Structure formats: structure tokens, C-alpha cells
């Protein structure tokens, strides 16, 4: 079965907004990036690292983070925006 995820391999991303949904990252490096996640499938695979990055949750993922925060189930404080 063919993957529905668009694949990036051995890429370096610096200071960019990266949409995680529907993407697979293999041996990639994110530096000072905004990692945007909306609740869709994604993979951070085989040696992918994030350095000094921030998550941003949108759509369904944002609502999930909000309810987990209400119940005190997060290990971090989400950014409000």
C-alpha cells in the first residue's frame, strides 16, 4: 500500500513554518521552526530532530490541547493566540 504522506528526506529547515499534517520527515533537522499541527497523520522518522522549535496546534489538534489543558493533563502550557 502506498503511503499517503508526502515524504521529505535529509532536509534542513531553518526559521520556517512547517505543516506536519500529511507529511513524513526522515532524517530531517528543524531549527527555530514553528511546527504546525492540525490533527492529521504525520511521521517524524529515523533521526529527525527539532532544535529551538515551537509547536502550534490548529483546528482539531488545538481543541484537543485545550480540553487536555482544562483537565490539567498537559506537561506544558499551550501558547494562547
MOPAC internal coordinates of N, CA, C and O (Angstrom, degrees):
PM7 1SCF
backbone

  N    0.0000 0     0.00 0     0.00 0    0    0    0
  C    1.4452 1     0.00 0     0.00 0    1    0    0
  C    1.5198 1   109.37 1     0.00 0    2    1    0
  O    1.2310 1   120.05 1   -48.71 1    3    2    1
  N    1.3116 1   117.51 1   131.29 1    3    2    1
  C    1.4413 1   122.83 1  -178.35 1    5    3    2
  C    1.5364 1   110.37 1   -77.51 1    6    5    3
  O    1.2310 1   120.94 1   -40.83 1    7    6    5
  N    1.3331 1   115.80 1   139.17 1    7    6    5
  C    1.4594 1   120.90 1   179.11 1    9    7    6
  C    1.5248 1   110.37 1   -68.16 1   10    9    7
  O    1.2310 1   120.71 1   -39.24 1   11   10    9
  N    1.3272 1   116.24 1   140.76 1   11   10    9
  C    1.4608 1   120.48 1   175.22 1   13   11   10
  C    1.5290 1   111.20 1   -87.80 1   14   13   11
  O    1.2310 1   120.39 1   176.17 1   15   14   13
  N    1.3205 1   116.86 1    -3.83 1   15   14   13
  C    1.4518 1   121.24 1  -177.55 1   17   15   14
  C    1.5250 1   110.87 1   -88.45 1   18   17   15
  O    1.2310 1   120.44 1   -47.41 1   19   18   17
  N    1.3234 1   116.77 1   132.59 1   19   18   17
  C    1.4591 1   120.55 1   172.88 1   21   19   18
  C    1.5237 1   107.12 1   -73.08 1   22   21   19
  O    1.2310 1   120.21 1   -48.69 1   23   22   21
  N    1.3441 1   117.21 1   131.31 1   23   22   21
  C    1.4570 1   121.88 1  -172.45 1   25   23   22
  C    1.5218 1   111.96 1  -105.73 1   26   25   23
  O    1.2310 1   121.37 1   -45.40 1   27   26   25
  N    1.3322 1   114.98 1   134.60 1   27   26   25
  C    1.4588 1   123.29 1   171.67 1   29   27   26
  C    1.5170 1   106.83 1  -117.79 1   30   29   27
  O    1.2310 1   120.13 1   -49.24 1   31   30   29
  N    1.3391 1   117.37 1   130.76 1   31   30   29
  C    1.4624 1   121.58 1  -179.50 1   33   31   30
  C    1.5251 1   110.10 1  -125.46 1   34   33   31
  O    1.2310 1   121.33 1   -42.76 1   35   34   33
  N    1.3487 1   115.07 1   137.24 1   35   34   33
  C    1.4617 1   121.98 1   173.67 1   37   35   34
  C    1.5237 1   112.99 1    53.31 1   38   37   35
  O    1.2310 1   120.21 1  -137.46 1   39   38   37
  N    1.3251 1   117.21 1    42.54 1   39   38   37
  C    1.4632 1   122.44 1   179.87 1   41   39   38
  C    1.5189 1   109.93 1  -107.37 1   42   41   39
  O    1.2310 1   120.78 1   -30.10 1   43   42   41
  N    1.3288 1   116.11 1   149.90 1   43   42   41
  C    1.4573 1   122.54 1   173.72 1   45   43   42
  C    1.5171 1   107.70 1  -115.61 1   46   45   43
  O    1.2310 1   121.30 1   -55.65 1   47   46   45
  N    1.3350 1   115.12 1   124.35 1   47   46   45
  C    1.4564 1   121.94 1   179.79 1   49   47   46
  C    1.5208 1   107.34 1  -114.46 1   50   49   47
  O    1.2310 1   120.04 1   -52.80 1   51   50   49
  N    1.3274 1   117.52 1   127.20 1   51   50   49
  C    1.4684 1   121.49 1  -178.77 1   53   51   50
  C    1.5237 1   108.29 1  -129.07 1   54   53   51
  O    1.2310 1   120.93 1   -55.16 1   55   54   53
  N    1.3499 1   115.83 1   124.84 1   55   54   53
  C    1.4583 1   121.76 1   174.12 1   57   55   54
  C    1.5150 1   114.78 1    61.85 1   58   57   55
  O    1.2310 1   120.26 1  -148.12 1   59   58   57
  N    1.3127 1   117.11 1    31.88 1   59   58   57
  C    1.4593 1   121.09 1  -178.02 1   61   59   58
  C    1.5245 1   111.59 1  -113.63 1   62   61   59
  O    1.2310 1   121.31 1   -18.56 1   63   62   61
  N    1.3175 1   115.11 1   161.44 1   63   62   61
  C    1.4623 1   121.23 1   168.48 1   65   63   62
  C    1.5254 1   105.98 1   -90.63 1   66   65   63
  O    1.2310 1   120.85 1   -60.05 1   67   66   65
  N    1.3359 1   115.98 1   119.95 1   67   66   65
  C    1.4583 1   121.99 1  -177.42 1   69   67   66
  C    1.5226 1   108.88 1  -112.30 1   70   69   67
  O    1.2310 1   120.28 1   -60.68 1   71   70   69
  N    1.3114 1   117.07 1   119.32 1   71   70   69
  C    1.4656 1   121.78 1   175.08 1   73   71   70
  C    1.5242 1   107.35 1   -85.29 1   74   73   71
  O    1.2310 1   120.79 1   -61.51 1   75   74   73
  N    1.3191 1   116.09 1   118.49 1   75   74   73
  C    1.4655 1   120.76 1  -178.42 1   77   75   74
  C    1.5238 1   112.66 1   -78.69 1   78   77   75
  O    1.2310 1   120.36 1   144.18 1   79   78   77
  N    1.3205 1   116.91 1   -35.82 1   79   78   77
  C    1.4669 1   121.05 1  -175.51 1   81   79   78
  C    1.5306 1   111.68 1   -53.06 1   82   81   79
  O    1.2310 1   121.44 1   -47.35 1   83   82   81
  N    1.3309 1   114.85 1   132.65 1   83   82   81
  C    1.4681 1   123.62 1   175.46 1   85   83   82
  C    1.5297 1   114.08 1    64.95 1   86   85   83
  O    1.2310 1   120.82 1  -155.43 1   87   86   85
  N    1.3543 1   116.04 1    24.57 1   87   86   85
  C    1.4571 1   120.76 1   178.45 1   89   87   86
  C    1.5290 1   110.36 1  -129.07 1   90   89   87
  O    1.2310 1   121.60 1   -28.35 1   91   90   89
  N    1.3273 1   114.54 1   151.65 1   91   90   89
  C    1.4614 1   122.25 1   174.69 1   93   91   90
  C    1.5239 1   106.78 1  -124.49 1   94   93   91
  O    1.2310 1   121.01 1   -50.41 1   95   94   93
  N    1.3274 1   115.68 1   129.59 1   95   94   93
  C    1.4514 1   121.40 1  -179.04 1   97   95   94
  C    1.5245 1   108.51 1  -116.86 1   98   97   95
  O    1.2310 1   120.74 1   -61.28 1   99   98   97
  N    1.3420 1   116.18 1   118.72 1   99   98   97
  C    1.4634 1   121.91 1  -179.26 1  101   99   98
  C    1.5290 1   108.27 1  -112.73 1  102  101   99
  O    1.2310 1   120.96 1   -59.31 1  103  102  101
  N    1.3151 1   115.76 1   120.69 1  103  102  101
  C    1.4589 1   122.46 1   178.01 1  105  103  102
  C    1.5337 1   111.58 1    51.36 1  106  105  103
  O    1.2310 1   120.70 1  -131.77 1  107  106  105
  N    1.3237 1   116.27 1    48.23 1  107  106  105
  C    1.4615 1   122.72 1   178.35 1  109  107  106
  C    1.5209 1   109.60 1  -106.75 1  110  109  107
  O    1.2310 1   120.96 1   -20.52 1  111  110  109
  N    1.3300 1   115.78 1   159.48 1  111  110  109
  C    1.4579 1   122.02 1   176.90 1  113  111  110
  C    1.5228 1   108.67 1  -125.09 1  114  113  111
  O    1.2310 1   121.08 1   -51.21 1  115  114  113
  N    1.3221 1   115.55 1   128.79 1  115  114  113
  C    1.4622 1   122.48 1   174.80 1  117  115  114
  C    1.5244 1   107.13 1  -110.57 1  118  117  115
  O    1.2310 1   119.79 1   -54.48 1  119  118  117
  N    1.3247 1   118.01 1   125.52 1  119  118  117
  C    1.4570 1   122.30 1   177.94 1  121  119  118
  C    1.5172 1   108.77 1  -126.47 1  122  121  119
  O    1.2310 1   120.89 1   -55.60 1  123  122  121
  N    1.3390 1   115.90 1   124.40 1  123  122  121
  C    1.4684 1   123.19 1  -179.87 1  125  123  122
  C    1.5354 1   111.89 1    50.54 1  126  125  123
  O    1.2310 1   120.92 1  -135.70 1  127  126  125
  N    1.3198 1   115.86 1    44.30 1  127  126  125
  C    1.4665 1   121.59 1   179.92 1  129  127  126
  C    1.5258 1   110.33 1  -105.17 1  130  129  127
  O    1.2310 1   121.19 1   -22.85 1  131  130  129
  N    1.3051 1   115.33 1   157.15 1  131  130  129
  C    1.4556 1   122.78 1   169.03 1  133  131  130
  C    1.5187 1   105.85 1   -96.92 1  134  133  131
  O    1.2310 1   120.72 1   -62.72 1  135  134  133
  N    1.3303 1   116.23 1   117.28 1  135  134  133
  C    1.4670 1   121.55 1  -177.83 1  137  135  134
  C    1.5235 1   108.37 1   -98.59 1  138  137  135
  O    1.2310 1   120.52 1   -76.18 1  139  138  137
  N    1.3203 1   116.60 1   103.82 1  139  138  137
  C    1.4611 1   123.09 1  -173.86 1  141  139  138
  C    1.5276 1   109.75 1   -92.71 1  142  141  139
  O    1.2310 1   121.19 1   -51.72 1  143  142  141
  N    1.3457 1   115.33 1   128.28 1  143  142  141
  C    1.4598 1   120.46 1  -179.38 1  145  143  142
  C    1.5134 1   110.48 1  -131.96 1  146  145  143
  O    1.2310 1   120.75 1   -51.83 1  147  146  145
  N    1.3402 1   116.17 1   128.17 1  147  146  145
  C    1.4510 1   121.43 1  -177.94 1  149  147  146
  C    1.5175 1   114.97 1  -111.98 1  150  149  147
  O    1.2310 1   119.66 1  -178.32 1  151  150  149
  N    1.3318 1   118.26 1     1.68 1  151  150  149
  C    1.4576 1   120.26 1   177.17 1  153  151  150
  C    1.5117 1   115.30 1   111.99 1  154  153  151
  O    1.2310 1   119.65 1   176.60 1  155  154  153
  N    1.3248 1   118.28 1    -3.40 1  155  154  153
  C    1.4539 1   121.54 1  -179.15 1  157  155  154
  C    1.5269 1   112.74 1   -84.81 1  158  157  155
  O    1.2310 1   120.37 1    -5.23 1  159  158  157
  N    1.3264 1   116.89 1   174.77 1  159  158  157
  C    1.4614 1   119.89 1  -179.80 1  161  159  158
  C    1.5284 1   111.23 1   -69.71 1  162  161  159
  O    1.2310 1   120.95 1   -34.12 1  163  162  161
  N    1.3431 1   115.79 1   145.88 1  163  162  161
  C    1.4578 1   121.38 1   174.61 1  165  163  162
  C    1.5246 1   108.21 1  -162.06 1  166  165  163
  O    1.2310 1   120.60 1   -17.15 1  167  166  165
  N    1.3342 1   116.46 1   162.85 1  167  166  165
  C    1.4611 1   122.05 1   175.14 1  169  167  166
  C    1.5233 1   109.45 1  -138.40 1  170  169  167
  O    1.2310 1   121.11 1   -48.08 1  171  170  169
  N    1.3194 1   115.49 1   131.92 1  171  170  169
  C    1.4630 1   122.28 1   167.97 1  173  171  170
  C    1.5160 1   104.08 1  -108.71 1  174  173  171
  O    1.2310 1   120.33 1   -75.26 1  175  174  173
  N    1.3144 1   116.97 1   104.74 1  175  174  173
  C    1.4507 1   123.47 1  -162.99 1  177  175  174
  C    1.5218 1   112.66 1  -116.24 1  178  177  175
  O    1.2310 1   120.75 1   -25.52 1  179  178  177
  N    1.3142 1   116.17 1   154.48 1  179  178  177
  C    1.4640 1   125.26 1   166.01 1  181  179  178
  C    1.5225 1   115.23 1    37.09 1  182  181  179
  O    1.2310 1   120.24 1  -105.18 1  183  182  181
  N    1.3062 1   117.15 1    74.82 1  183  182  181
  C    1.4506 1   120.75 1   171.44 1  185  183  182
  C    1.5131 1   115.44 1    84.21 1  186  185  183
  O    1.2310 1   119.32 1  -168.77 1  187  186  185
  N    1.3123 1   118.89 1    11.23 1  187  186  185
  C    1.4574 1   120.36 1   176.05 1  189  187  186
  C    1.5242 1   109.11 1   -72.31 1  190  189  187
  O    1.2310 1   120.51 1   -47.06 1  191  190  189
  N    1.3431 1   116.63 1   132.94 1  191  190  189
  C    1.4626 1   121.13 1  -178.44 1  193  191  190
  C    1.5214 1   110.42 1  -130.30 1  194  193  191
  O    1.2310 1   121.34 1   -28.52 1  195  194  193
  N    1.3222 1   115.05 1   151.48 1  195  194  193
  C    1.4646 1   122.86 1   175.79 1  197  195  194
  C    1.5178 1   108.22 1  -122.65 1  198  197  195
  O    1.2310 1   120.86 1   -53.41 1  199  198  197
  N    1.3292 1   115.96 1   126.59 1  199  198  197
  C    1.4595 1   122.29 1  -178.89 1  201  199  198
  C    1.5244 1   108.62 1  -119.94 1  202  201  199
  O    1.2310 1   120.63 1   -59.35 1  203  202  201
  N    1.3341 1   116.41 1   120.65 1  203  202  201
  C    1.4696 1   121.92 1   176.50 1  205  203  202
  C    1.5314 1   111.55 1    55.88 1  206  205  203
  O    1.2310 1   120.61 1  -136.00 1  207  206  205
  N    1.3307 1   116.43 1    44.00 1  207  206  205
  C    1.4658 1   122.26 1   179.41 1  209  207  206
  C    1.5282 1   110.17 1  -105.75 1  210  209  207
  O    1.2310 1   121.30 1   -18.74 1  211  210  209
  N    1.3228 1   115.11 1   161.26 1  211  210  209
  C    1.4596 1   122.04 1   177.01 1  213  211  210
  C    1.5253 1   109.23 1  -121.79 1  214  213  211
  O    1.2310 1   120.37 1   -40.99 1  215  214  213
  N    1.3430 1   116.90 1   139.01 1  215  214  213
  C    1.4681 1   118.74 1   173.37 1  217  215  214
  C    1.5261 1   110.42 1   -84.81 1  218  217  215
  O    1.2310 1   120.88 1   -31.17 1  219  218  217
  N    1.3018 1   115.92 1   148.83 1  219  218  217
  C    1.4637 1   121.44 1   170.69 1  221  219  218
  C    1.5160 1   106.73 1  -132.63 1  222  221  219
  O    1.2310 1   120.65 1   -55.99 1  223  222  221
  N    1.3206 1   116.35 1   124.01 1  223  222  221
  C    1.4591 1   121.77 1  -179.39 1  225  223  222
  C    1.5177 1   108.51 1  -104.68 1  226  225  223
  O    1.2310 1   120.78 1   -50.79 1  227  226  225
  N    1.3349 1   116.11 1   129.21 1  227  226  225
  C    1.4590 1   121.78 1  -178.95 1  229  227  226
  C    1.5243 1   109.10 1  -127.87 1  230  229  227
  O    1.2310 1   120.58 1   -18.79 1  231  230  229
  N    1.3260 1   116.49 1   161.21 1  231  230  229
  C    1.4671 1   121.51 1   175.10 1  233  231  230
  C    1.5201 1   113.05 1    56.86 1  234  233  231
  O    1.2310 1   120.84 1    48.73 1  235  234  233
  N    1.3229 1   116.00 1  -131.27 1  235  234  233
  C    1.4672 1   122.20 1  -177.60 1  237  235  234
  C    1.5255 1   112.09 1   -59.92 1  238  237  235
  O    1.2310 1   120.32 1   140.39 1  239  238  237
  N    1.3120 1   117.00 1   -39.61 1  239  238  237
  C    1.4709 1   120.17 1   179.90 1  241  239  238
  C    1.5256 1   110.24 1   -64.26 1  242  241  239
  O    1.2310 1   120.24 1   140.67 1  243  242  241
  N    1.3190 1   117.14 1   -39.33 1  243  242  241
  C    1.4678 1   120.74 1   179.21 1  245  243  242
  C    1.5283 1   110.43 1   -62.62 1  246  245  243
  O    1.2310 1   120.58 1   136.24 1  247  246  245
  N    1.3244 1   116.50 1   -43.76 1  247  246  245
  C    1.4672 1   119.62 1   179.89 1  249  247  246
  C    1.5248 1   110.99 1   -65.01 1  250  249  247
  O    1.2310 1   120.07 1   143.30 1  251  250  249
  N    1.3263 1   117.48 1   -36.70 1  251  250  249
  C    1.4679 1   121.06 1   177.04 1  253  251  250
  C    1.5211 1   110.41 1   -64.15 1  254  253  251
  O    1.2310 1   120.23 1   134.20 1  255  254  253
  N    1.3229 1   117.16 1   -45.80 1  255  254  253
  C    1.4672 1   121.24 1   178.08 1  257  255  254
  C    1.5236 1   110.47 1   -60.82 1  258  257  255
  O    1.2310 1   119.97 1   138.88 1  259  258  257
  N    1.3312 1   117.67 1   -41.12 1  259  258  257
  C    1.4583 1   121.02 1  -179.57 1  261  259  258
  C    1.5235 1   111.93 1   -61.55 1  262  261  259
  O    1.2310 1   119.87 1   135.50 1  263  262  261
  N    1.3358 1   117.85 1   -44.50 1  263  262  261
  C    1.4675 1   119.17 1  -178.87 1  265  263  262
  C    1.5305 1   110.95 1   -70.88 1  266  265  263
  O    1.2310 1   120.05 1   143.51 1  267  266  265
  N    1.3233 1   117.51 1   -36.49 1  267  266  265
  C    1.4683 1   119.59 1   176.23 1  269  267  266
  C    1.5267 1   110.67 1   -63.70 1  270  269  267
  O    1.2310 1   120.45 1   142.81 1  271  270  269
  N    1.3335 1   116.74 1   -37.19 1  271  270  269
  C    1.4658 1   121.11 1   177.19 1  273  271  270
  C    1.5273 1   111.00 1   -65.32 1  274  273  271
  O    1.2310 1   120.11 1   138.22 1  275  274  273
  N    1.3242 1   117.40 1   -41.78 1  275  274  273
  C    1.4657 1   121.57 1   179.07 1  277  275  274
  C    1.5246 1   110.49 1   -56.90 1  278  277  275
  O    1.2310 1   120.54 1   140.09 1  279  278  277
  N    1.3318 1   116.58 1   -39.91 1  279  278  277
  C    1.4601 1   121.02 1  -178.34 1  281  279  278
  C    1.5256 1   113.52 1   -89.55 1  282  281  279
  O    1.2310 1   120.48 1  -173.94 1  283  282  281
  N    1.3383 1   116.68 1     6.06 1  283  282  281
  C    1.4568 1   120.33 1   176.92 1  285  283  282
  C    1.5182 1   113.92 1    69.36 1  286  285  283
  O    1.2310 1   120.35 1  -149.73 1  287  286  285
  N    1.3151 1   116.94 1    30.27 1  287  286  285
  C    1.4615 1   120.89 1  -175.10 1  289  287  286
  C    1.5288 1   113.82 1  -102.51 1  290  289  287
  O    1.2310 1   120.13 1  -168.65 1  291  290  289
  N    1.3381 1   117.35 1    11.35 1  291  290  289
  C    1.4597 1   120.34 1   178.50 1  293  291  290
  C    1.5037 1   111.36 1  -102.87 1  294  293  291
  O    1.2310 1   120.70 1   -33.95 1  295  294  293
  N    1.3100 1   116.27 1   146.05 1  295  294  293
  C    1.4719 1   121.49 1   176.70 1  297  295  294
  C    1.5263 1   110.68 1   -89.77 1  298  297  295
  O    1.2310 1   120.15 1  -178.25 1  299  298  297
  N    1.3381 1   117.32 1     1.75 1  299  298  297
  C    1.4675 1   121.85 1   179.82 1  301  299  298
  C    1.5214 1   108.50 1  -141.77 1  302  301  299
  O    1.2310 1   120.73 1   -16.81 1  303  302  301
  N    1.3214 1   116.20 1   163.19 1  303  302  301
  C    1.4563 1   120.98 1   175.33 1  305  303  302
  C    1.5335 1   108.06 1   -96.52 1  306  305  303
  O    1.2310 1   119.47 1   -59.63 1  307  306  305
  N    1.3220 1   118.61 1   120.37 1  307  306  305
  C    1.4520 1   120.21 1  -178.58 1  309  307  306
  C    1.5271 1   110.82 1   -68.03 1  310  309  307
  O    1.2310 1   121.29 1   -30.66 1  311  310  309
  N    1.3491 1   115.14 1   149.34 1  311  310  309
  C    1.4699 1   120.37 1   175.33 1  313  311  310
  C    1.5169 1   106.96 1   -72.47 1  314  313  311
  O    1.2310 1   120.67 1   -40.52 1  315  314  313
  N    1.2898 1   116.32 1   139.48 1  315  314  313
  C    1.4736 1   121.49 1   176.61 1  317  315  314
  C    1.5201 1   108.58 1   -98.14 1  318  317  315
  O    1.2310 1   121.15 1   -40.45 1  319  318  317
  N    1.3276 1   115.40 1   139.55 1  319  318  317
  C    1.4509 1   116.24 1   179.26 1  321  319  318
  C    1.4844 1   113.33 1  -164.49 1  322  321  319
  O    1.2310 1   120.10 1   180.00 1  323  322  321

